[in-house]
Amino acid sequence: MVVCALVDAGAEVLGWPIATVFLRNVVMGEKYFEPVGSVSVLNESSGALAVVEYKSKGMFGGRSEDVEVGLWDAAGGKTAFGLEGTWTSSLKLTEKGKAKSEVWHIGSLVSSAESRYGFTTFAATLNELTEVEKGRTPVTD
């Protein structure tokens, strides 16, 4: 179980289990990780719930990156809001009777991203040594 306290957001506490992830194409073809099933994210402060469902295409359907998120209020009632898209590129807010609006999209990718784990430029900078780390890391790093 992962627990995240959002101090700047009114001290809200969110909790969720780690998603089940399969490594696909182990024997042949391009290997990739695919989350499956669903994950429930509970706002432990308010009781609101988000259920993230990773869509599956089946054994021979190929890679699936589609995701849908349903939202429930503290009383257990389904809200008019949700999210849909792909966990690898973008998510759009859905609201009954309104046009979808993008709320998240992937940042720019490093050059040759296919051979560099699909890193965004931001993720790549997390692996760079800054002046703070220089001279303070073990030789094994």
C-alpha positions in Angstrom: 0.0 0.0 0.0 1.3 3.4 -0.9 0.2 6.4 1.2 0.7 10.0 0.0 0.1 13.0 2.2 -0.7 16.2 0.3 0.3 18.9 2.7 -0.2 21.8 0.4 -3.7 20.5 -0.5 -5.2 20.8 2.9 -3.4 17.9 4.4 -5.3 15.3 2.4 -4.1 11.7 2.6 -4.4 9.3 -0.4 -3.8 5.5 -0.2 -3.6 2.9 -2.9 -2.1 -0.6 -3.6 0.6 -1.1 -6.2 -0.9 -2.0 -9.6 -0.5 -5.5 -11.0 2.0 -5.3 -13.9 2.8 -8.1 -16.4 6.0 -8.3 -18.5 4.7 -9.2 -22.0 6.5 -11.0 -24.9 9.1 -12.6 -22.7 10.0 -15.3 -25.3 9.9 -13.2 -28.5 9.0 -9.8 -29.8 9.3 -6.4 -28.1 9.2 -6.8 -24.4 7.0 -4.3 -22.5 5.3 -3.9 -19.2 1.5 -3.7 -19.0 -0.6 -2.8 -15.9 -3.7 -4.9 -15.7 -6.9 -4.9 -13.7 -7.9 -2.0 -11.5 -6.5 0.1 -8.6 -8.6 1.9 -6.1 -7.2 5.2 -4.8 -8.9 6.2 -1.5 -8.8 9.8 -0.2 -8.5 8.8 3.5 -9.3 12.3 4.6 -12.7 12.7 2.8 -13.7 9.2 1.9 -13.8 10.0 -1.9 -12.6 7.2 -4.2 -11.1 6.9 -7.6 -11.0 3.5 -9.4 -8.4 3.3 -12.1 -9.1 0.6 -14.7 -6.4 -0.5 -17.1 -8.1 -1.8 -20.2 -7.0 -5.1 -21.7 -7.0 -6.1 -25.3 -6.7 -9.9 -24.6 -3.9 -12.3 -25.3 -3.6 -11.6 -29.0 -4.9 -8.0 -29.0 -1.5 -6.4 -28.7 -0.3 -3.7 -26.3 -3.0 -1.9 -24.3 -2.2 1.5 -22.8 -5.9 2.6 -22.4 -7.1 3.6 -18.9 -10.4 4.8 -17.5 -10.9 6.4 -14.1 -14.2 6.5 -12.3 -14.8 8.9 -9.4 -17.1 8.4 -6.3 -17.9 10.9 -3.6 -17.6 10.3 0.1 -21.2 9.0 0.3 -20.4 6.3 -2.3 -22.3 8.0 -5.2 -20.7 8.0 -8.6 -19.8 11.5 -9.7 -20.3 13.0 -13.2 -16.6 13.3 -13.6 -14.0 10.8 -14.8 -10.7 10.5 -16.7 -9.9 8.5 -19.9 -6.9 8.2 -22.2 -3.7 6.3 -22.0 -1.3 6.0 -19.1 1.6 6.5 -21.5 0.6 9.7 -23.3 -2.4 11.8 -22.1 -5.5 11.9 -19.9 -8.7 13.8 -20.5 -11.3 14.9 -18.0 -14.8 13.6 -18.8 -17.9 15.2 -17.5 -21.4 14.3 -18.5 -22.8 16.7 -21.2 -19.4 18.5 -21.7 -16.5 18.2 -24.1 -13.5 16.3 -22.8 -10.5 18.5 -21.8 -6.9 17.3 -21.5 -5.6 17.5 -17.9 -2.2 15.7 -18.4 0.1 14.8 -21.3 3.5 13.3 -21.4 6.5 15.7 -21.5 8.9 15.9 -24.4 10.9 12.7 -25.0 14.7 12.4 -25.1 16.2 11.7 -28.5 16.0 8.0 -29.5 13.5 7.5 -26.8 12.7 4.0 -28.0 16.2 2.8 -27.0 16.3 4.9 -23.9 13.4 3.4 -22.0 10.9 6.0 -23.3 12.3 8.6 -20.8 11.0 12.2 -20.9 13.6 14.9 -20.7 12.5 15.5 -17.1 13.0 11.9 -16.2 16.4 11.9 -17.8 17.5 15.0 -15.7 16.7 13.0 -12.5 19.6 10.8 -13.4 22.1 13.6 -13.9 24.6 14.5 -11.2 24.2 18.1 -10.0 26.9 20.1 -8.1 25.2 18.8 -4.8 25.9 15.1 -5.7 29.3 15.5 -7.3 32.0 14.0 -5.1 29.4 12.5 -2.7 28.3 9.4 -4.6 29.8 5.9 -4.1 32.1 4.7 -6.9 29.5 2.1 -7.8 27.1 4.8 -8.9 
